[in-house]
Amino acid sequence: MTATGFAAALRGDPAWLVHDDGRRQRLPVRRWHATAEPETAAVVSRCTGPTLDLGCGPGRLTVALARAGVTALGVDASAEAVAIARSRGAVAIHQDLFAPLPAEGRWAHAVLLDGNIGIGGDPVALLLRCRALLRPTGTVLVELDGPGTGFWRGHARVASSALGPRFPWARLDTRSAVGIAAAAGLVVREIAHRRDRWFAELLVDAT
């Protein structure tokens, strides 16, 4: 979550993500505050070593990973989100994910759910950052838009009780993910469709 945008959405529902290209997306605020939903079970099962939950928000996935016996650290730029995550028992830090983080280069997995591939408005730069955080055999587990929506970069705002400031954002669908991943030195190992959501597993390209 961005400190300037999504933190406001934590305080109330409904909230919307309003893109500069006219798209308006309802934010699943209740889901963020709930326990991890069934669609994320496969993400948790693929995390077999120390895992970073990037843009963790209120920490539902960080908590689910810990309950599955995985060492997990939530990272979020929103102090409010981190406080909520910690109150739920998650280990989380208030930090920009592009700033120095603990154990860089030693994490087994990095997770980007809930549209967090959009953080910073540049998915290639974000995935390169994930590569730097991971061990050579690590993976990135990312939620994507469904096929056909393409790749978009621009700005967005969060609308809840008021319209928040603009911040860089991006959207990435399953078809565009292959090229974006390749530009970051990653390959798409698998794409899975669960209910109305799409998830991909990326790994370092060893070729």
C-alpha positions in Angstrom: 0.0 0.0 0.0 1.2 3.5 -0.8 1.4 5.8 2.2 -0.3 8.6 0.3 -3.1 6.5 -1.2 -4.4 3.3 0.3 -4.1 4.1 4.0 -7.2 6.2 3.7 -9.1 3.2 2.4 -8.4 1.2 5.5 -10.7 3.4 7.5 -13.8 2.8 5.6 -15.8 0.9 2.9 -16.7 1.6 0.2 -13.4 2.8 -1.4 -12.4 3.0 -5.0 -9.2 3.2 -7.0 -9.7 5.8 -9.7 -7.3 5.6 -12.6 -6.3 8.5 -14.8 -7.5 6.5 -17.9 -11.0 6.5 -16.5 -11.1 3.0 -15.0 -12.7 2.8 -11.6 -12.1 -0.2 -9.4 -13.8 -1.1 -6.1 -11.2 -1.8 -3.4 -11.8 -5.0 -1.4 -11.4 -3.3 2.0 -13.3 -5.9 3.9 -11.2 -8.6 2.4 -8.0 -6.8 3.5 -9.2 -6.8 7.1 -10.5 -10.4 7.0 -8.6 -13.7 7.3 -6.9 -14.9 4.1 -9.4 -16.0 1.6 -9.5 -19.5 -0.1 -8.1 -18.1 -3.4 -4.8 -17.4 -1.6 -4.3 -20.9 -0.3 -2.2 -22.0 -3.3 0.0 -18.9 -2.8 0.6 -19.9 0.8 1.3 -23.5 -0.2 4.0 -22.4 -2.7 5.9 -20.5 0.0 8.3 -23.1 1.4 10.9 -20.7 2.8 11.3 -17.2 4.2 8.8 -15.0 2.5 8.3 -11.2 2.0 4.7 -10.0 1.7 5.3 -6.7 -0.1 2.5 -4.1 0.3 1.1 -6.3 3.0 -1.6 -3.9 4.2 -3.4 -5.2 7.3 -1.4 -8.4 7.1 -3.9 -11.1 6.3 -1.5 -13.0 4.1 1.5 -12.5 6.4 -0.6 -14.0 9.2 -1.6 -17.0 7.0 2.0 -17.7 6.1 3.1 -17.6 9.7 0.2 -20.0 10.7 1.5 -22.3 7.9 4.9 -22.4 9.6 6.6 -20.1 7.1 8.9 -17.3 8.3 7.1 -14.2 6.8 7.7 -10.5 7.0 5.2 -7.9 5.9 6.4 -4.7 4.3 4.2 -1.7 3.8 4.7 2.1 3.3 1.6 2.8 5.4 2.2 3.1 9.1 -1.5 2.5 9.8 -1.5 -0.7 7.8 1.6 -2.0 9.6 0.0 -1.2 13.0 -3.1 -3.2 12.1 -1.0 -6.1 10.8 1.1 -6.2 14.0 -2.1 -6.1 16.1 -3.2 -9.3 14.3 0.1 -11.0 15.2 2.0 -10.4 11.9 5.6 -9.5 11.8 5.6 -6.4 9.7 7.8 -3.3 9.1 6.9 0.2 8.0 9.2 0.7 5.0 9.2 1.6 1.3 10.0 -1.7 -0.4 12.6 0.1 -2.6 14.4 1.2 0.6 16.9 -1.2 2.3 15.1 -4.2 3.8 16.3 -7.0 6.1 18.1 -10.0 4.7 18.3 -8.7 1.1 19.2 -11.5 -1.3 18.2 -14.2 1.1 14.5 -14.5 0.8 12.9 -17.5 -0.8 9.8 -15.8 -2.0 8.3 -12.4 -2.6 4.5 -11.9 -2.8 2.6 -9.2 -4.6 -1.1 -9.6 -4.2 -4.1 -7.3 -4.5 -2.8 -5.4 -7.5 0.5 -4.6 -5.8 2.3 -5.2 -9.1 1.2 -1.6 -9.7 3.4 -0.2 -6.9 5.6 2.6 -8.2 3.9 2.6 -11.6 6.7 0.5 -13.2 6.3 -3.3 -13.0 9.8 -4.0 -14.5 11.5 -1.9 -11.8 9.4 -3.6 -9.2 10.2 -7.1 -10.4 13.9 -6.1 -10.6 13.7 -5.0 -7.0 12.1 -8.4 -6.1 15.0 -10.2 -7.8 17.5 -8.3 -5.7 15.6 -9.3 -2.5 15.5 -13.0 -3.5 18.0 -15.8 -3.3 19.0 -17.2 -6.8 16.4 -19.9 -6.6 13.7 -17.6 -5.3 10.3 -16.9 -6.8 7.9 -14.0 -7.1 4.2 -14.8 -6.6 2.1 -12.1 -8.1 -1.6 -11.4 -8.7 -2.5 -10.2 -12.2 -5.4 -8.9 -14.1 -7.3 -11.3 -16.3 -6.3 -11.7 -20.0 -7.2 -9.0 -22.3 -6.8 -5.9 -20.2 -3.2 -5.4 -21.3 -0.5 -3.3 -19.6 -1.1 0.2 -18.4 1.0 2.8 -16.6 -0.1 6.1 -15.3 -1.5 7.6 -12.1 -4.4 6.7 -9.8 -6.2 8.1 -6.7 -8.0 6.5 -3.9 -11.5 7.7 -3.4 -13.1 7.0 0.0 -14.6 9.8 2.1 -12.6 12.2 -0.2 -10.5 11.9 -3.4 -6.8 11.4 -2.4 -3.6 12.6 -4.1 -2.4 11.1 -7.4 0.3 8.5 -7.3 2.1 6.3 -9.9 0.3 3.1 -10.6 0.2 0.3 -13.2 -1.9 -2.7 -14.2 -0.6 -5.9 -15.8 -2.6 -8.7 -17.3 -1.6 -12.4 -17.7 -0.7 -11.9 -21.4 1.5 -9.0 -20.8 3.2 -10.6 -17.8 5.5 -12.7 -19.9 7.3 -9.7 -21.6 7.4 -7.7 -18.4 8.9 -10.6 -16.5 11.5 -11.2 -19.2 12.5 -7.5 -19.0 13.3 -8.1 -15.3 15.2 -11.3 -15.9 12.3 -13.6 -14.8 10.3 -16.2 -16.5 6.6 -17.1 -15.9 6.5 -20.7 -14.6 2.8 -20.9 -14.1 -0.4 -18.9 -14.3 -3.4 -20.1 -12.4 -7.1 -18.9 -12.4 -9.0 -19.2 -9.2 -12.6 -18.0 -9.2 -12.3 -14.5 -10.8 -8.7 -13.9 -9.9 -5.4 -14.7 -11.6 -2.0 -15.6 -10.0 1.4 -16.2 -11.5 4.6 -17.7 -10.3 7.8 -16.1 -11.6 11.3 -17.4 -11.2 14.8 -16.2 -12.2 15.7 -16.9 -15.8 18.8 -19.2 -15.6 19.4 -19.2 -19.3 
